Amino acid sequence: MTDAQRKPAPWQNSYPVDIDWNADIPQTTMVKMFDETVKKNARRTALNFMGKKMTYAELGKAADRFAKGLQQQGIGKGSKVGLCLPNTPFYAIAYYGAMKAGATVVNFNPLYAEKEIEHQINDSQTDLMVTVNVKQVQSKVEKMLGKTSLKKIVSCDLADALPTVKGTAFRVLNAVKGLAGKSDTMKTKKDASHARFGDMLKNDGKFTPVPTTPEDVAVLQYTGGTTGVPKAAMLTHGNLTANVEQAGMWFNAGKLPDPEKKEKMLAVLPFFHVFSMTVQLNLTLKMGAELVMMPKFELKELLKTIDKQKPTIFAGVPTIYKAMADAPDVKKYDLSSLELCVSGGAPLPEGIKNDFHKLTGLELVEGYGLSESSPIAIANPVNGVKKTNSIGLPVPRTEVKIVDLKVPDKEQPLKVEGEICLRGPQVMKGYWNRPDETEKVLDKQGFLHTGDVGYMDDDGYVFIVDRIKDMIIASGLKVFPRKVEEAIMEHPKVSEVMVAGVQDPYRGETVKAWMVPKLGETLDAAEMKTFLKSRLAPYEMPKMMEFRDSLPKTMIGKPDRKALLAEEAAKQAAKKPAAPKGPSM
């Protein structure tokens, strides 16, 4: 179907009254957006880390100084600056400072294994890495010098990010641990391949402005790599600024932020993840709000921080909201400051949504997107109808079409399943150095083929069935793990579940479910099969079930399918009889 033949979009008849789908979405550069917000909000608090605060004016000056520091190191247009950092002020300063210097930011997960870091450095051709002087992180980065494209490491002293008393205590504690050979931190070298973050800021901040356009690549955002080798989505300045505008319109319900109101965003999801980078870092600073940062998710610390810092906005993954709702002592914490809670990164089960509503009185607003779309493309309205199990409506200027799984050029009618495709100003330029892969996902009309199976109803609401790559083919029949998971989650004793296909000599693949019972409950296979009999077809019924105390999680708290399948593969390999040894030589 050509664009000219497309009928009026069904979502336009049910769009939130306070938002205009046809609204103008300006695309500019991240540098211009940042400079404008710094100028407008100079005296307001921008960053808050463990009680140490930084104003917008201070953040702006620090970014300028870091930009000059980078340029003094030879970083400029075309350079790649890697950020391998937890949520700290260092990240925000380095992120915007690198862009001011004309470089492209490359996001790294600090918990990656050495091989993953090595692949990503070489694939992106990262020139300089900003990391933190924590052994668990910096020791891996150090090994990349001389064996990858990495030429320089800039090390951040974690104590510098803490309030004076805490920073001093942190240094003393590590000095004592160091005497016993147990220090958590590393000393930063000062040589041709090393620099200290603090030293990079010791200049006048008068960097050389670099001509940048909305079409220039701002960030290389690597996909999760759940299948195959991770690829880098090229997110341009225009992509990122457009998505910030779209997110601002959507989550502010079409209204401009009130300059008199002191909005606070609590950021616990890591900034290297695209959801956090856009919704927590970029959107917060665009709004002129205060960004309260936590370096990692710890339930008790999260609840204490909400109680003490009084954030108004929070973004999390479903497992975080579940942990909050299930916390046995949650009632002793004041969560009443929260006004908007956004869920993303993974499907939001109805049970978690209901439990969180009982706890706080707030309706979780579920959003959907991917690295390739900066990421927000579809979301439930803040004010408006939220349909059960729907990911919502397309955000302004974003088009959605559903295409036939076998014939991608054929658009499906409403209510018929197919692949979800997106087009909008936030959709990536393509994959870095992978034109063949780009051609597979970006069609000639500019639509991004997401790999997700779903359908659209008469009102334009989108429903996801599952990932194409996660689909299980058992004896030639298609089984969608998400459908099986939703059926299992209806059982009152189940806390968490993940379903995947595992190798089977007879069926090709068979359905396996990993389940975690609720606290104090027990589960067994016979009971579960009886429960599921009326909910699933025989071929969808899990033939294998495993009951566990917990599921492995990714850095952002999503159940880790890749880790479970790796465990399963190791078990299968251990069961196989060893190959007979040949004659000795």
CORBEL-V458355 format. One record per backbone hydrogen bond with DSSP energy under -1.0 kcal/mol. CO is the residue of the C=O (numbers start at 1). NH is the residue of the N-H. If there is no record, write none. Layout:
# CORBEL-V458355
co=<CO,CO>
nh=<NH,NH>
This chain:
# CORBEL-V458355
co=<9,10,11,16,20,21,29,30,31,32,33,34,35,36,37,41,42,44,46,47,48,49,52,54,54,55,56,57,58,59,60,61,62,63,64,65,66,67,68,70,70,71,76,79,80,80,81,82,83,88,89,90,91,92,93,94,95,96,97,98,99,104,105,106,109,113,114,115,116,117,118,119,120,121,121,127,127,128,129,130,131,132,133,134,134,135,137,138,141,142,144,144,152,153,154,155,156,157,158,159,163,164,165,166,167,168,169,170,171,172,173,174,175,177,178,184,191,193,195,196,199,201,205,213,214,216,218,219,220,221,231,232,233,233,234,235,235,236,237,238,239,240,241,242,243,244,245,246,247,248,249,250,252,258,261,263,264,264,265,267,270,273,274,275,276,276,277,278,281,282,283,284,290,291,292,298,299,300,301,302,303,304,305,306,312,312,313,314,316,317,317,318,319,320,321,322,327,329,330,335,340,341,342,343,349,350,351,352,353,354,355,356,357,365,366,368,368,370,371,372,377,378,379,387,392,393,395,399,401,402,403,407,410,413,418,419,420,421,422,423,424,430,431,434,435,436,437,438,441,443,447,448,451,452,453,453,454,455,456,457,461,462,463,466,472,474,477,479,480,481,482,483,484,485,488,491,493,496,498,500,502,504,507,507,508,510,511,511,512,513,514,515,516,516,518,524,525,526,527,528,529,532,532,537,537,544,546,552,554,558,559,560,561,562,563,564,565,566,567,568,569,570,571,572>
nh=<12,13,14,19,23,397,33,34,35,36,37,38,39,40,41,44,57,56,291,54,293,52,49,46,47,59,60,61,62,63,64,65,66,67,68,69,70,71,72,73,75,74,79,104,127,128,106,130,108,92,93,94,95,96,97,98,99,100,101,103,102,81,220,83,112,117,118,119,120,121,122,123,124,125,126,151,152,82,154,84,156,134,186,137,138,139,141,142,144,145,147,148,129,195,131,197,133,160,161,162,167,168,169,170,171,172,173,174,175,176,177,178,179,182,181,135,194,153,155,200,202,203,207,216,238,237,105,235,107,233,223,432,221,235,429,218,219,240,241,242,243,244,245,246,247,248,249,250,251,252,254,253,255,261,263,290,312,313,292,294,273,277,278,279,280,281,282,283,285,286,287,289,265,48,267,302,303,304,305,306,307,308,309,310,339,340,266,342,344,320,321,322,323,324,325,326,330,332,333,338,314,365,316,367,353,354,355,356,357,358,359,360,361,343,380,377,378,373,374,428,395,368,393,390,462,379,398,423,421,412,419,410,404,416,454,403,450,401,448,399,427,234,434,438,439,440,441,442,449,446,443,422,468,420,465,466,418,463,415,460,457,391,455,453,479,477,474,472,484,485,486,487,488,489,491,494,518,516,514,512,510,508,475,509,504,502,543,544,500,546,498,548,495,496,521,528,529,530,531,532,533,535,536,540,541,513,515,560,557,554,561,564,565,566,567,568,569,570,571,572,573,574,575,576>
